[in-house]
Amino acid sequence: MAVVGRPELVFLDEPTAGLDPQARHATWALVRELRADGVTVVLTTHYMDEAEQLADDVAIVDGGKVIAQGSPEKLCRGGAENTLRFNGRPGLDLASLLKALPADSAAVESAPGAYRVSGRVDPQLLATVTAWCAQHGVMPDRITVERHTLEDVFLELTGKELR
């Protein structure tokens, strides 16, 4: 009912609470459509993935106070080190890889054949790792870039322990 007549401003309080995945995604599509039509949407949610998908600006509230605010991208970037993971043959020469990487990077073999590179992960670092793999005859089974999610940021800011 809140969107009948296409208002200029709409408040949605937990619009997807209790919905199945199909209905949740249909609701997300409606919110995106409203935004595309120029409607200002104020959305409250406990689902951080929902906020990350739909919001231009997020305010994280803890104990009734705003403790962080910004775009999901900005909040997820703040202070978080990204991680690049790849799989290859066990026992790669990590000293050689570290020489190719920026000084603030780290590389470890977390399990046989599973490698983790941490530091500032950007397109240049990804290119460096893939070039190193090519120079050393390593065909990675997969390369993934991980980053903090909004949920990770929320938990870091509010404390991971339940109160």
PyMOL commands that place a pseudoatom at each C-alpha (Angstrom):
pseudoatom trace, name=CA, resn=MET, resi=1, chain=A, elem=C, hetatm=0, pos=[0.000, 0.000, 0.000]
pseudoatom trace, name=CA, resn=ALA, resi=2, chain=A, elem=C, hetatm=0, pos=[2.925, 2.337, 0.693]
pseudoatom trace, name=CA, resn=VAL, resi=3, chain=A, elem=C, hetatm=0, pos=[3.817, 2.573, -2.993]
pseudoatom trace, name=CA, resn=VAL, resi=4, chain=A, elem=C, hetatm=0, pos=[0.363, 3.044, -4.541]
pseudoatom trace, name=CA, resn=GLY, resi=5, chain=A, elem=C, hetatm=0, pos=[0.384, 6.283, -6.519]
pseudoatom trace, name=CA, resn=ARG, resi=6, chain=A, elem=C, hetatm=0, pos=[4.206, 6.426, -6.665]
pseudoatom trace, name=CA, resn=PRO, resi=7, chain=A, elem=C, hetatm=0, pos=[4.949, 8.778, -3.750]
pseudoatom trace, name=CA, resn=GLU, resi=8, chain=A, elem=C, hetatm=0, pos=[8.088, 10.922, -3.677]
pseudoatom trace, name=CA, resn=LEU, resi=9, chain=A, elem=C, hetatm=0, pos=[9.134, 9.418, -0.362]
pseudoatom trace, name=CA, resn=VAL, resi=10, chain=A, elem=C, hetatm=0, pos=[8.385, 5.991, 1.088]
pseudoatom trace, name=CA, resn=PHE, resi=11, chain=A, elem=C, hetatm=0, pos=[9.360, 4.444, 4.428]
pseudoatom trace, name=CA, resn=LEU, resi=12, chain=A, elem=C, hetatm=0, pos=[9.764, 0.660, 4.429]
pseudoatom trace, name=CA, resn=ASP, resi=13, chain=A, elem=C, hetatm=0, pos=[10.233, -0.951, 7.831]
pseudoatom trace, name=CA, resn=GLU, resi=14, chain=A, elem=C, hetatm=0, pos=[11.618, -4.489, 7.527]
pseudoatom trace, name=CA, resn=PRO, resi=15, chain=A, elem=C, hetatm=0, pos=[9.787, -5.094, 4.220]
pseudoatom trace, name=CA, resn=THR, resi=16, chain=A, elem=C, hetatm=0, pos=[11.242, -8.573, 3.667]
pseudoatom trace, name=CA, resn=ALA, resi=17, chain=A, elem=C, hetatm=0, pos=[11.057, -9.975, 7.199]
pseudoatom trace, name=CA, resn=GLY, resi=18, chain=A, elem=C, hetatm=0, pos=[9.567, -13.444, 7.044]
pseudoatom trace, name=CA, resn=LEU, resi=19, chain=A, elem=C, hetatm=0, pos=[9.480, -13.641, 3.240]
pseudoatom trace, name=CA, resn=ASP, resi=20, chain=A, elem=C, hetatm=0, pos=[10.703, -16.616, 1.253]
pseudoatom trace, name=CA, resn=PRO, resi=21, chain=A, elem=C, hetatm=0, pos=[13.646, -16.005, -1.126]
pseudoatom trace, name=CA, resn=GLN, resi=22, chain=A, elem=C, hetatm=0, pos=[11.434, -15.517, -4.202]
pseudoatom trace, name=CA, resn=ALA, resi=23, chain=A, elem=C, hetatm=0, pos=[9.225, -12.916, -2.497]
pseudoatom trace, name=CA, resn=ARG, resi=24, chain=A, elem=C, hetatm=0, pos=[12.308, -11.253, -1.003]
pseudoatom trace, name=CA, resn=HIS, resi=25, chain=A, elem=C, hetatm=0, pos=[13.893, -10.802, -4.428]
pseudoatom trace, name=CA, resn=ALA, resi=26, chain=A, elem=C, hetatm=0, pos=[10.596, -9.522, -5.864]
pseudoatom trace, name=CA, resn=THR, resi=27, chain=A, elem=C, hetatm=0, pos=[10.524, -6.926, -3.087]
pseudoatom trace, name=CA, resn=TRP, resi=28, chain=A, elem=C, hetatm=0, pos=[14.108, -5.955, -3.877]
pseudoatom trace, name=CA, resn=ALA, resi=29, chain=A, elem=C, hetatm=0, pos=[13.104, -5.497, -7.522]
pseudoatom trace, name=CA, resn=LEU, resi=30, chain=A, elem=C, hetatm=0, pos=[10.247, -3.219, -6.442]
pseudoatom trace, name=CA, resn=VAL, resi=31, chain=A, elem=C, hetatm=0, pos=[12.601, -1.109, -4.315]
pseudoatom trace, name=CA, resn=ARG, resi=32, chain=A, elem=C, hetatm=0, pos=[15.028, -0.817, -7.245]
pseudoatom trace, name=CA, resn=GLU, resi=33, chain=A, elem=C, hetatm=0, pos=[12.149, 0.209, -9.527]
pseudoatom trace, name=CA, resn=LEU, resi=34, chain=A, elem=C, hetatm=0, pos=[11.027, 2.885, -7.068]
pseudoatom trace, name=CA, resn=ARG, resi=35, chain=A, elem=C, hetatm=0, pos=[14.556, 4.245, -6.824]
pseudoatom trace, name=CA, resn=ALA, resi=36, chain=A, elem=C, hetatm=0, pos=[14.899, 4.266, -10.615]
pseudoatom trace, name=CA, resn=ASP, resi=37, chain=A, elem=C, hetatm=0, pos=[11.672, 6.304, -10.759]
pseudoatom trace, name=CA, resn=GLY, resi=38, chain=A, elem=C, hetatm=0, pos=[13.206, 8.905, -8.438]
pseudoatom trace, name=CA, resn=VAL, resi=39, chain=A, elem=C, hetatm=0, pos=[11.400, 7.836, -5.264]
pseudoatom trace, name=CA, resn=THR, resi=40, chain=A, elem=C, hetatm=0, pos=[13.387, 8.352, -2.067]
pseudoatom trace, name=CA, resn=VAL, resi=41, chain=A, elem=C, hetatm=0, pos=[13.275, 5.088, -0.117]
pseudoatom trace, name=CA, resn=VAL, resi=42, chain=A, elem=C, hetatm=0, pos=[14.053, 4.962, 3.593]
pseudoatom trace, name=CA, resn=LEU, resi=43, chain=A, elem=C, hetatm=0, pos=[14.525, 1.311, 4.475]
pseudoatom trace, name=CA, resn=THR, resi=44, chain=A, elem=C, hetatm=0, pos=[15.100, -0.286, 7.856]
pseudoatom trace, name=CA, resn=THR, resi=45, chain=A, elem=C, hetatm=0, pos=[16.420, -3.820, 7.869]
pseudoatom trace, name=CA, resn=HIS, resi=46, chain=A, elem=C, hetatm=0, pos=[18.352, -6.269, 9.976]
pseudoatom trace, name=CA, resn=TYR, resi=47, chain=A, elem=C, hetatm=0, pos=[19.520, -8.042, 6.814]
pseudoatom trace, name=CA, resn=MET, resi=48, chain=A, elem=C, hetatm=0, pos=[22.928, -6.609, 5.976]
pseudoatom trace, name=CA, resn=ASP, resi=49, chain=A, elem=C, hetatm=0, pos=[22.966, -8.242, 2.533]
pseudoatom trace, name=CA, resn=GLU, resi=50, chain=A, elem=C, hetatm=0, pos=[19.714, -6.421, 1.795]
pseudoatom trace, name=CA, resn=ALA, resi=51, chain=A, elem=C, hetatm=0, pos=[21.197, -3.082, 2.825]
pseudoatom trace, name=CA, resn=GLU, resi=52, chain=A, elem=C, hetatm=0, pos=[24.322, -3.822, 0.792]
pseudoatom trace, name=CA, resn=GLN, resi=53, chain=A, elem=C, hetatm=0, pos=[22.208, -4.606, -2.301]
pseudoatom trace, name=CA, resn=LEU, resi=54, chain=A, elem=C, hetatm=0, pos=[19.705, -1.750, -2.078]
pseudoatom trace, name=CA, resn=ALA, resi=55, chain=A, elem=C, hetatm=0, pos=[21.185, 1.199, -0.219]
pseudoatom trace, name=CA, resn=ASP, resi=56, chain=A, elem=C, hetatm=0, pos=[23.026, 4.235, -1.481]
pseudoatom trace, name=CA, resn=ASP, resi=57, chain=A, elem=C, hetatm=0, pos=[23.718, 5.239, 2.117]
pseudoatom trace, name=CA, resn=VAL, resi=58, chain=A, elem=C, hetatm=0, pos=[23.682, 3.108, 5.279]
pseudoatom trace, name=CA, resn=ALA, resi=59, chain=A, elem=C, hetatm=0, pos=[23.510, 4.150, 8.904]
pseudoatom trace, name=CA, resn=ILE, resi=60, chain=A, elem=C, hetatm=0, pos=[24.578, 1.482, 11.383]
pseudoatom trace, name=CA, resn=VAL, resi=61, chain=A, elem=C, hetatm=0, pos=[22.727, 1.958, 14.658]
pseudoatom trace, name=CA, resn=ASP, resi=62, chain=A, elem=C, hetatm=0, pos=[23.827, 0.425, 17.956]
pseudoatom trace, name=CA, resn=GLY, resi=63, chain=A, elem=C, hetatm=0, pos=[22.217, 1.198, 21.284]
pseudoatom trace, name=CA, resn=GLY, resi=64, chain=A, elem=C, hetatm=0, pos=[20.032, 3.845, 19.641]
pseudoatom trace, name=CA, resn=LYS, resi=65, chain=A, elem=C, hetatm=0, pos=[23.025, 5.775, 18.261]
pseudoatom trace, name=CA, resn=VAL, resi=66, chain=A, elem=C, hetatm=0, pos=[24.395, 6.003, 14.738]
pseudoatom trace, name=CA, resn=ILE, resi=67, chain=A, elem=C, hetatm=0, pos=[27.921, 4.589, 14.992]
pseudoatom trace, name=CA, resn=ALA, resi=68, chain=A, elem=C, hetatm=0, pos=[28.806, 4.585, 11.282]
pseudoatom trace, name=CA, resn=GLN, resi=69, chain=A, elem=C, hetatm=0, pos=[27.356, 6.008, 8.108]
pseudoatom trace, name=CA, resn=GLY, resi=70, chain=A, elem=C, hetatm=0, pos=[28.261, 5.939, 4.454]
pseudoatom trace, name=CA, resn=SER, resi=71, chain=A, elem=C, hetatm=0, pos=[27.820, 4.003, 1.260]
pseudoatom trace, name=CA, resn=PRO, resi=72, chain=A, elem=C, hetatm=0, pos=[28.034, 0.221, 1.597]
pseudoatom trace, name=CA, resn=GLU, resi=73, chain=A, elem=C, hetatm=0, pos=[31.207, 0.333, -0.492]
pseudoatom trace, name=CA, resn=LYS, resi=74, chain=A, elem=C, hetatm=0, pos=[32.816, 2.932, 1.771]
pseudoatom trace, name=CA, resn=LEU, resi=75, chain=A, elem=C, hetatm=0, pos=[31.835, 1.110, 4.958]
pseudoatom trace, name=CA, resn=CYS, resi=76, chain=A, elem=C, hetatm=0, pos=[33.123, -2.220, 3.656]
pseudoatom trace, name=CA, resn=ARG, resi=77, chain=A, elem=C, hetatm=0, pos=[36.370, -0.664, 2.482]
pseudoatom trace, name=CA, resn=GLY, resi=78, chain=A, elem=C, hetatm=0, pos=[37.179, 1.184, 5.703]
pseudoatom trace, name=CA, resn=GLY, resi=79, chain=A, elem=C, hetatm=0, pos=[40.048, -0.515, 7.486]
pseudoatom trace, name=CA, resn=ALA, resi=80, chain=A, elem=C, hetatm=0, pos=[39.366, -3.876, 5.867]
pseudoatom trace, name=CA, resn=GLU, resi=81, chain=A, elem=C, hetatm=0, pos=[42.100, -5.794, 4.145]
pseudoatom trace, name=CA, resn=ASN, resi=82, chain=A, elem=C, hetatm=0, pos=[40.936, -7.786, 1.203]
pseudoatom trace, name=CA, resn=THR, resi=83, chain=A, elem=C, hetatm=0, pos=[42.110, -11.308, 0.542]
pseudoatom trace, name=CA, resn=LEU, resi=84, chain=A, elem=C, hetatm=0, pos=[42.938, -13.066, -2.682]
pseudoatom trace, name=CA, resn=ARG, resi=85, chain=A, elem=C, hetatm=0, pos=[42.842, -16.856, -2.637]
pseudoatom trace, name=CA, resn=PHE, resi=86, chain=A, elem=C, hetatm=0, pos=[43.998, -19.318, -5.245]
pseudoatom trace, name=CA, resn=ASN, resi=87, chain=A, elem=C, hetatm=0, pos=[44.630, -23.044, -5.491]
pseudoatom trace, name=CA, resn=GLY, resi=88, chain=A, elem=C, hetatm=0, pos=[47.667, -24.573, -7.141]
pseudoatom trace, name=CA, resn=ARG, resi=89, chain=A, elem=C, hetatm=0, pos=[50.093, -27.386, -6.634]
pseudoatom trace, name=CA, resn=PRO, resi=90, chain=A, elem=C, hetatm=0, pos=[51.330, -27.718, -3.040]
pseudoatom trace, name=CA, resn=GLY, resi=91, chain=A, elem=C, hetatm=0, pos=[54.654, -26.236, -2.002]
pseudoatom trace, name=CA, resn=LEU, resi=92, chain=A, elem=C, hetatm=0, pos=[54.890, -23.194, -4.278]
pseudoatom trace, name=CA, resn=ASP, resi=93, chain=A, elem=C, hetatm=0, pos=[57.861, -20.858, -3.708]
pseudoatom trace, name=CA, resn=LEU, resi=94, chain=A, elem=C, hetatm=0, pos=[56.154, -18.186, -1.613]
pseudoatom trace, name=CA, resn=ALA, resi=95, chain=A, elem=C, hetatm=0, pos=[59.398, -16.254, -1.078]
pseudoatom trace, name=CA, resn=SER, resi=96, chain=A, elem=C, hetatm=0, pos=[59.495, -15.657, -4.829]
pseudoatom trace, name=CA, resn=LEU, resi=97, chain=A, elem=C, hetatm=0, pos=[55.835, -14.604, -4.829]
pseudoatom trace, name=CA, resn=LEU, resi=98, chain=A, elem=C, hetatm=0, pos=[56.410, -12.207, -1.926]
pseudoatom trace, name=CA, resn=LYS, resi=99, chain=A, elem=C, hetatm=0, pos=[59.250, -10.525, -3.855]
pseudoatom trace, name=CA, resn=ALA, resi=100, chain=A, elem=C, hetatm=0, pos=[56.794, -9.782, -6.685]
pseudoatom trace, name=CA, resn=LEU, resi=101, chain=A, elem=C, hetatm=0, pos=[54.086, -8.408, -4.371]
pseudoatom trace, name=CA, resn=PRO, resi=102, chain=A, elem=C, hetatm=0, pos=[53.867, -4.954, -2.762]
pseudoatom trace, name=CA, resn=ALA, resi=103, chain=A, elem=C, hetatm=0, pos=[55.792, -4.664, 0.520]
pseudoatom trace, name=CA, resn=ASP, resi=104, chain=A, elem=C, hetatm=0, pos=[52.656, -4.634, 2.707]
pseudoatom trace, name=CA, resn=SER, resi=105, chain=A, elem=C, hetatm=0, pos=[51.393, -7.964, 1.316]
pseudoatom trace, name=CA, resn=ALA, resi=106, chain=A, elem=C, hetatm=0, pos=[51.516, -11.398, 2.874]
pseudoatom trace, name=CA, resn=ALA, resi=107, chain=A, elem=C, hetatm=0, pos=[51.233, -14.819, 1.277]
pseudoatom trace, name=CA, resn=VAL, resi=108, chain=A, elem=C, hetatm=0, pos=[50.678, -18.124, 3.026]
pseudoatom trace, name=CA, resn=GLU, resi=109, chain=A, elem=C, hetatm=0, pos=[49.842, -21.679, 2.097]
pseudoatom trace, name=CA, resn=SER, resi=110, chain=A, elem=C, hetatm=0, pos=[46.877, -22.181, 4.442]
pseudoatom trace, name=CA, resn=ALA, resi=111, chain=A, elem=C, hetatm=0, pos=[46.482, -25.849, 3.472]
pseudoatom trace, name=CA, resn=PRO, resi=112, chain=A, elem=C, hetatm=0, pos=[48.372, -27.958, 0.928]
pseudoatom trace, name=CA, resn=GLY, resi=113, chain=A, elem=C, hetatm=0, pos=[47.805, -26.251, -2.425]
pseudoatom trace, name=CA, resn=ALA, resi=114, chain=A, elem=C, hetatm=0, pos=[45.545, -23.504, -0.961]
pseudoatom trace, name=CA, resn=TYR, resi=115, chain=A, elem=C, hetatm=0, pos=[47.135, -20.058, -1.001]
pseudoatom trace, name=CA, resn=ARG, resi=116, chain=A, elem=C, hetatm=0, pos=[46.037, -16.785, 0.588]
pseudoatom trace, name=CA, resn=VAL, resi=117, chain=A, elem=C, hetatm=0, pos=[47.432, -13.386, -0.360]
pseudoatom trace, name=CA, resn=SER, resi=118, chain=A, elem=C, hetatm=0, pos=[46.434, -10.504, 1.894]
pseudoatom trace, name=CA, resn=GLY, resi=119, chain=A, elem=C, hetatm=0, pos=[47.060, -6.798, 1.865]
pseudoatom trace, name=CA, resn=ARG, resi=120, chain=A, elem=C, hetatm=0, pos=[45.652, -4.158, -0.446]
pseudoatom trace, name=CA, resn=VAL, resi=121, chain=A, elem=C, hetatm=0, pos=[43.972, -6.251, -3.112]
pseudoatom trace, name=CA, resn=ASP, resi=122, chain=A, elem=C, hetatm=0, pos=[43.440, -4.212, -6.258]
pseudoatom trace, name=CA, resn=PRO, resi=123, chain=A, elem=C, hetatm=0, pos=[43.622, -4.886, -10.003]
pseudoatom trace, name=CA, resn=GLN, resi=124, chain=A, elem=C, hetatm=0, pos=[47.420, -4.475, -9.970]
pseudoatom trace, name=CA, resn=LEU, resi=125, chain=A, elem=C, hetatm=0, pos=[47.877, -7.070, -7.231]
pseudoatom trace, name=CA, resn=LEU, resi=126, chain=A, elem=C, hetatm=0, pos=[45.604, -9.503, -9.068]
pseudoatom trace, name=CA, resn=ALA, resi=127, chain=A, elem=C, hetatm=0, pos=[47.643, -8.973, -12.248]
pseudoatom trace, name=CA, resn=THR, resi=128, chain=A, elem=C, hetatm=0, pos=[50.881, -9.496, -10.317]
pseudoatom trace, name=CA, resn=VAL, resi=129, chain=A, elem=C, hetatm=0, pos=[49.678, -12.787, -8.824]
pseudoatom trace, name=CA, resn=THR, resi=130, chain=A, elem=C, hetatm=0, pos=[48.421, -14.116, -12.158]
pseudoatom trace, name=CA, resn=ALA, resi=131, chain=A, elem=C, hetatm=0, pos=[51.640, -13.023, -13.920]
pseudoatom trace, name=CA, resn=TRP, resi=132, chain=A, elem=C, hetatm=0, pos=[53.694, -14.760, -11.211]
pseudoatom trace, name=CA, resn=CYS, resi=133, chain=A, elem=C, hetatm=0, pos=[51.603, -17.908, -11.669]
pseudoatom trace, name=CA, resn=ALA, resi=134, chain=A, elem=C, hetatm=0, pos=[52.187, -17.811, -15.440]
pseudoatom trace, name=CA, resn=GLN, resi=135, chain=A, elem=C, hetatm=0, pos=[55.957, -17.298, -14.992]
pseudoatom trace, name=CA, resn=HIS, resi=136, chain=A, elem=C, hetatm=0, pos=[56.131, -20.272, -12.624]
pseudoatom trace, name=CA, resn=GLY, resi=137, chain=A, elem=C, hetatm=0, pos=[53.942, -22.644, -14.650]
pseudoatom trace, name=CA, resn=VAL, resi=138, chain=A, elem=C, hetatm=0, pos=[51.127, -22.549, -12.118]
pseudoatom trace, name=CA, resn=MET, resi=139, chain=A, elem=C, hetatm=0, pos=[47.595, -22.956, -13.419]
pseudoatom trace, name=CA, resn=PRO, resi=140, chain=A, elem=C, hetatm=0, pos=[45.386, -21.900, -10.507]
pseudoatom trace, name=CA, resn=ASP, resi=141, chain=A, elem=C, hetatm=0, pos=[42.271, -24.025, -10.105]
pseudoatom trace, name=CA, resn=ARG, resi=142, chain=A, elem=C, hetatm=0, pos=[40.429, -20.873, -9.081]
pseudoatom trace, name=CA, resn=ILE, resi=143, chain=A, elem=C, hetatm=0, pos=[41.191, -17.352, -8.001]
pseudoatom trace, name=CA, resn=THR, resi=144, chain=A, elem=C, hetatm=0, pos=[38.796, -15.527, -5.692]
pseudoatom trace, name=CA, resn=VAL, resi=145, chain=A, elem=C, hetatm=0, pos=[38.872, -12.041, -4.262]
pseudoatom trace, name=CA, resn=GLU, resi=146, chain=A, elem=C, hetatm=0, pos=[37.179, -11.722, -0.906]
pseudoatom trace, name=CA, resn=ARG, resi=147, chain=A, elem=C, hetatm=0, pos=[36.205, -8.535, 0.836]
pseudoatom trace, name=CA, resn=HIS, resi=148, chain=A, elem=C, hetatm=0, pos=[34.474, -7.620, 4.023]
pseudoatom trace, name=CA, resn=THR, resi=149, chain=A, elem=C, hetatm=0, pos=[30.705, -7.612, 3.760]
pseudoatom trace, name=CA, resn=LEU, resi=150, chain=A, elem=C, hetatm=0, pos=[28.442, -5.116, 5.448]
pseudoatom trace, name=CA, resn=GLU, resi=151, chain=A, elem=C, hetatm=0, pos=[27.628, -7.844, 7.959]
pseudoatom trace, name=CA, resn=ASP, resi=152, chain=A, elem=C, hetatm=0, pos=[31.352, -8.201, 8.796]
pseudoatom trace, name=CA, resn=VAL, resi=153, chain=A, elem=C, hetatm=0, pos=[31.548, -4.429, 9.325]
pseudoatom trace, name=CA, resn=PHE, resi=154, chain=A, elem=C, hetatm=0, pos=[28.402, -4.432, 11.486]
pseudoatom trace, name=CA, resn=LEU, resi=155, chain=A, elem=C, hetatm=0, pos=[29.800, -7.186, 13.698]
pseudoatom trace, name=CA, resn=GLU, resi=156, chain=A, elem=C, hetatm=0, pos=[33.186, -5.455, 14.018]
pseudoatom trace, name=CA, resn=LEU, resi=157, chain=A, elem=C, hetatm=0, pos=[31.581, -2.143, 14.969]
pseudoatom trace, name=CA, resn=THR, resi=158, chain=A, elem=C, hetatm=0, pos=[28.972, -3.459, 17.387]
pseudoatom trace, name=CA, resn=GLY, resi=159, chain=A, elem=C, hetatm=0, pos=[30.994, -6.305, 18.893]
pseudoatom trace, name=CA, resn=LYS, resi=160, chain=A, elem=C, hetatm=0, pos=[30.814, -9.950, 17.950]
pseudoatom trace, name=CA, resn=GLU, resi=161, chain=A, elem=C, hetatm=0, pos=[29.489, -11.068, 21.317]
pseudoatom trace, name=CA, resn=LEU, resi=162, chain=A, elem=C, hetatm=0, pos=[25.763, -11.136, 21.939]
pseudoatom trace, name=CA, resn=ARG, resi=163, chain=A, elem=C, hetatm=0, pos=[24.684, -8.711, 24.621]
for i in range(1, 163): cmd.bond("trace and resi %d" % i, "trace and resi %d" % (i + 1))
show_as sticks, trace
zoom trace
